[in-house]
Amino acid sequence: MQITRHDQPLQTSGEPQKVGEKMPNFTVTNAEGKQVQLKDLLTKPSLFSVVPDINTRVCSISTKKFNQEVDKYDGVNFYTVSTNSPDQQKDWCATEDVKNMQLLSDEQTEFGQKTGLFVSENNTDARSIWVVDQHGTILYQELVPEMTNEPNYAGALGFLSAL
């Protein structure tokens, strides 16, 4: 899939899955340094906010925005996935006082490779939002074509409200 960063074209590693399809199984690392798979994360419907680099402005804004919304959705898990290391993510959470979002590291790029979101030119995953039910079916998806743009928060949160 082609995306852009500052209007410069970039290519992802493949075509992402579509609504109605299954999210591929993947392994990421949680804040405790433990490797977890998709099946471990899907204890209830889950929102995955994929950001290229947690230490950049738009990624920080996105994660803080969803962090503010978590408490309004008891029946939903909220995750942020980035290729930052777990230590970088923990440091960012401490600095930004983010406690509700669970950050997951795709430092090994397995998530990005399996979902077709990995961008090899800058070793990041393409910005996107996914809502996946507890069985792994993709219910909602937003692929943000310009990496420096914010996602449609209202669209994703409105979808969650309708679940």
C-alpha positions in Angstrom: 0.0 0.0 0.0 1.3 3.4 -0.8 1.2 6.2 1.8 3.1 9.5 2.2 5.2 11.3 4.8 5.4 15.0 4.3 3.9 14.3 0.8 6.9 12.0 0.0 5.6 8.5 -1.2 6.4 5.5 0.9 5.5 1.9 0.4 4.2 -0.5 3.2 5.1 -4.1 3.3 1.8 -5.3 1.9 -1.9 -4.8 1.7 -3.6 -4.5 5.1 -6.5 -6.8 6.0 -10.0 -5.4 5.5 -13.1 -5.0 7.6 -14.7 -8.4 8.1 -11.4 -10.3 7.7 -9.4 -11.8 10.6 -6.6 -9.8 12.1 -3.5 -12.0 11.6 -1.9 -13.4 14.8 1.2 -11.5 15.8 3.6 -11.1 18.7 4.4 -7.8 20.4 6.1 -6.8 23.6 4.2 -5.3 26.5 5.5 -2.7 29.1 6.7 -5.5 31.4 8.9 -6.9 28.6 6.7 -9.9 28.1 5.9 -11.1 24.6 2.1 -11.3 24.0 0.1 -12.5 21.0 -3.1 -11.2 19.5 -5.1 -13.9 21.3 -3.7 -12.7 24.7 -5.0 -9.1 24.0 -8.5 -9.9 22.8 -10.2 -10.4 26.1 -12.9 -8.1 24.8 -13.3 -5.9 21.7 -10.1 -3.9 21.3 -9.0 -0.6 19.7 -5.5 -0.7 18.3 -4.0 2.7 17.5 -0.9 2.2 15.4 1.6 5.1 15.5 4.9 5.3 13.7 7.0 6.8 16.6 5.6 7.5 20.0 8.2 10.3 20.5 6.8 12.4 17.6 4.2 15.1 17.9 1.2 13.5 16.1 1.8 10.1 17.7 2.0 11.7 21.1 -1.3 13.6 20.5 -3.1 10.5 19.2 -2.0 8.4 22.2 -2.9 11.1 24.7 -6.3 11.6 23.0 -7.3 7.9 23.2 -5.8 7.8 26.7 -8.4 10.4 27.8 -11.2 8.3 26.4 -10.4 4.9 27.8 -12.6 5.2 31.0 -15.7 5.9 28.9 -15.5 2.5 27.3 -15.4 -0.2 30.0 -16.1 -3.0 27.5 -13.1 -2.1 25.2 -9.3 -2.6 25.5 -7.2 0.3 24.2 -3.8 -0.4 22.8 -1.1 1.8 21.1 1.3 -0.1 18.9 4.6 1.5 17.7 8.1 0.2 16.7 9.6 2.0 19.7 11.2 -0.2 22.3 9.3 -1.0 25.5 11.8 1.2 27.5 11.2 4.1 25.1 7.4 3.6 25.5 7.6 3.5 29.3 9.7 6.6 29.4 7.2 8.4 27.1 4.3 7.3 29.3 6.0 8.5 32.5 6.9 11.9 30.9 3.4 12.4 29.4 1.5 10.9 32.4 -0.3 8.3 30.2 -1.6 5.5 32.4 -4.7 4.2 30.7 -3.5 3.2 27.3 -1.5 0.0 27.1 1.5 0.5 24.8 2.8 -2.4 22.8 6.2 -2.5 21.2 6.5 -3.8 17.6 10.3 -3.3 17.7 10.7 -6.7 16.0 8.3 -5.5 13.3 6.2 -8.7 13.3 2.9 -6.8 13.8 3.8 -4.4 10.9 4.9 -7.2 8.6 1.9 -9.4 9.2 -0.6 -6.6 8.8 1.1 -5.1 5.8 1.7 -1.8 7.7 5.5 -1.9 8.0 7.4 0.9 6.2 11.0 -0.3 5.8 12.3 3.2 4.7 11.9 4.5 8.2 11.4 1.3 10.2 8.0 2.2 11.4 4.4 1.0 11.0 1.9 3.1 9.1 -0.6 5.1 11.2 -3.9 3.4 11.4 -6.8 2.6 13.7 -8.3 -0.9 14.1 -11.2 -2.2 16.1 -11.1 -6.0 16.5 -13.7 -8.2 18.2 -12.8 -10.8 20.8 -12.7 -13.4 18.0 -10.1 -11.5 15.9 -12.5 -10.2 13.3 -11.8 -6.6 12.1 -14.9 -4.5 12.7 -13.5 -1.0 11.9 -10.4 0.2 10.2 -8.9 3.6 9.3 -5.7 3.7 7.3 -4.2 7.2 7.4 -2.7 7.9 4.0 -0.4 10.8 5.2 1.7 9.7 8.2 1.9 13.2 9.6 -1.9 13.5 9.8 -4.0 12.6 12.9 -6.6 9.8 12.6 -10.4 10.4 12.7 -10.9 10.1 16.5 -14.6 10.8 16.2 -15.1 8.1 13.7 -13.3 5.4 15.8 -14.9 6.5 19.1 -18.3 6.8 17.4 -18.0 3.3 16.2 -17.1 2.1 19.7 -20.1 3.9 21.1 -22.3 2.0 18.7 -21.0 -1.5 19.7 
